[in-house]
Amino acid sequence: MDYKNGTEVLPAHLLKEIQKYIEGSLIYIPKKSTRVGWGQASGARRIIDQRNQTIVKLFKQGDSITELSEKFHLGEETIKKIVYGRKQL
């Protein structure tokens, strides 16, 4: 990270606006983020969402929390969060 003088890189009107909030101090301006959400690049998010949709569907069809827990190798509390705690997919 390198430091620049605001008068060298910012237009005068923008510098005046920033000085209303902070003056004479260092300020960090982060880079634009090009990050994607967790699992988006690898496809893991999609796979988990599909699994959760299947769990909700099976629960609505009558499978119990215990049966789903064993079938998907997840804890019963996790299954409960999927079927009760999230918006229904």
N, C-alpha and C positions, 0 to 999 in steps of 0.2 A: 504494500500500500504506500502510495506516495502522496505528499501533501501539495496542494496548489493554493495559490492566493486567489480568493474569490474574485478580486477585481480583474484578474487575468483570464478567468474562464467563464464568468457569468455576465450576462447583460446587466446594465446598470439598474434597470427597473426590477429585475429579479433579485439582485443583491440588496436593494432597499427593502424589498418585501421580506427577505430572510432576516434582515437586521431588526425587523419588528419583533422577531421571536428570539433571536440569539445574536449577541453582538460581542465581538472580541474573544470568542471562544472557538475551540476546534469542534467541527461537526463532521460526522461520518455520513457519506452518501453511498448507500449500497449499490452494487451493480444490479442491472435489471435481471430478474430471476428467469431462467429458462428451465427451471426444474419442473418436472411433472410430478403428479401425485404418486403416493406409494403404490408400487406394483403396476403402474400404468405401462411402463416401458417393457417390463418382462411378461406382462399378461397375467400376473398372479392375482391382481385385483379382480379381473374378469372371471377367473376360475373360482375364486372365493365367492363372488357374487352369485355365480351359477349354482354353486354348492348350497349357498344359503337359500336361494329360491327353491331348490329341491327340498330342503329341510322344511321350509314353511309349507310347501305343497303337501308333503307327506304328513305333517302335523295336522293340517286341515282335513286330510283324508282319514285321520284317526290313529296314526302312529303315536305312541306315548313318548314322553321325554326320555325315558330310560331306553326304549327301543332305538330312538334316533341317536342317542349318546353312544350306544354300542355299535350301531351301523356305521356312523361317521367317525368313530374314535375321538369323540370330543366329550368334555365334561358336561354333566347335566346343566350346570350353571351357564355354560357357553350356549348350549341348545336353548335354554330359557331366554337368554339375551337375544338370540336370533329370532325366536318365534314370538316373544312378547315385547322386547325392548326396542326393536327397530321398526321403522315404518314397514308395513307389509309390502313386499315386492310383487 
